Amino acid sequence: MFEHICEQGSPYEGVLKEASEDFDNLNQALRTLSASIEDHINELTLGKSPQEILDFFEKYEEKIVVGSYHRFKTNDNLFYYRSSLYESLDKCEDSLFDALVLDYIDTERVEKDEASIKIKELITKVRMDIEEMEEVMRAIDDRHILYRTRAVQRAQFLLLSDGSSKSKINSILRFYANEIQSKGDGNKDDDTVASEIFRIFGQNFFDSASLATPVKKRKPTPIELMNIIEELDIELVEEKNKKMMEYIRNALTSENVNRFAKDILNGNHAVRISSVFEKEPDTFIKIIGLYTYSKTAERGYDIKLKDNVVEVNGVRFKDFIVEERR
């Protein structure tokens, strides 16, 4: 409206007077809104459970505050244009003043001196209207935050006082917090009415005797000289070495298992393992090794499981055939 005031044939009646009336209506509506925020929030939360109130204000924050309310305060509201409004009012006092006075004389049928005074008063009033709008908008912000926060805090309190396990624990902890007046109170025995609900141990309940002793690090010690011993028994040494070599030969390594497979095949294409075990009962561990290594990449044989279960030398197992790997 002020942007095109220069082009108006009636700048007083068509712009300045109308703007003054619009600001009266706007500020009255904003004052009413500011006074009714508490009642409005109470109405929005009436009859809702605490959890429903928390969920409601989560959506309210997203859709109303961040969306509509923010837009109302910026590009959809005069608050956003206050700088340009002040500039237009400066023009009304300067280059447009005479045109406004003449239009006021023509509209209100008064003398020039009175018209000049009335135009200046009207311009001052519009300035004050803009300042009042800013104050009321700030009050709306403050009251909106205040009552919204109160509603959320009240819902959170009710949520923690609804008789649930969480609320009961919260009440007990609040009770203990009120009982503790100094640091030393935390170490006293609990003889309150809540002592039978659950047991709380103070910081110094465990004494030093109940704690594990730290392990001491070993310090390097000098190497002790060996005592001169008698000459070793050669036969005993040879016997130990023989047992060691036998253990190595019989160990279930892939190399030993491949050697065993080659021995039982003895140039044949395939052999049934039950017949091998029947002739050589002491090869049971090696037979297990054949099955264990049958899927490895370094094996030198393949096995084929049979459907029949055999019993050989008191042992039941599913028979299989050992073949040369191709």
Steps between C-alpha positions, in 0.01 A plus 500: 500500500778747600713385207260665252397798714654740248262372235189536716259783423396503869820420700336590833164327465617214277831418677592671828153497659432144385842383625429654842167318523661172385768529767230560764326178395826306472635600842163433662500148346860442612421612858201265505720218371766570763241496779339176380815286448475328839129418455562383143780263601286368788218430253738319265622272778165449675407133536830371362726254678854614593652299214243641255592854612870435440427354157269792420762765581761313299274535192396849611864612502555361151180615326389812687807666651753420229245525219199728530612713795845565353342593167255729679791687659696536176375529145128483589504777762555876521769428759720397209446836325551735796819648352325597176204631704729734692651619171153571360406695812816708459380587147160592641669755727714634217416485128140378539404723790337776293297251295377333821400837649306601191319165489420532874354849442289370214379193693448637851407863404740675740753784480857446381664553841272244666553255210878530538479422872264204443725348229806524728302339785381224270852426374623488862212269591587257218862496621381417850266235357797329333697510827201360688471221242864407562448496880185289477672255262786460749247447781323237291833321449579508873153390612483231234833352614400534867162324481615239251794415727269483802265262318787272398651504851159424651457207260847370584423527871171314459675239289739441790212492750262260329567202726732323256830341605687795353296751698542299824876487462500871422304568821742291707802678355336838565441391861865406547615822332296702751642296792864564406606842627880457488763275343535303822131403499563268204712271722249461783292188558156521343238487778226678305162357402643423157775276635295183443426579134853454374844522652740780412863463605706804576822583325720354776307175552780282361813497714855447382502133612225414252693630202744286301866575559666648192729260319864594537704511187781251480849640494769334286739287704851378410518162332607240748781263409396138451643243734724237348289195435594142437553373146168430324386142444542449124240221486246718678567787261461271198175362639362851551604599149338185358170581672520857379553392138217250528272772631599725210434224246157428647392862548188597305664738257394531137834353395460191722137449394599515130774246569251270674258525205779409261600202717151350524439547126831325426467563127128419486245745362271479805462322833211461745596645838308238703726226357809703593380551859410131530859400410672778695301595815768747616437730200172642635648845576651518153165404345343793684779715354408383148146631544615820673740601219271379216397858410841668518681627191825318578345152526628226263182289507118514479235321703150382408255448785285186487144475632564195719614512862754230594629370831866402503706419809218621726473839320194608296553753221378582149723323252684691227736430211843660459607576141796660332443867440468591135 
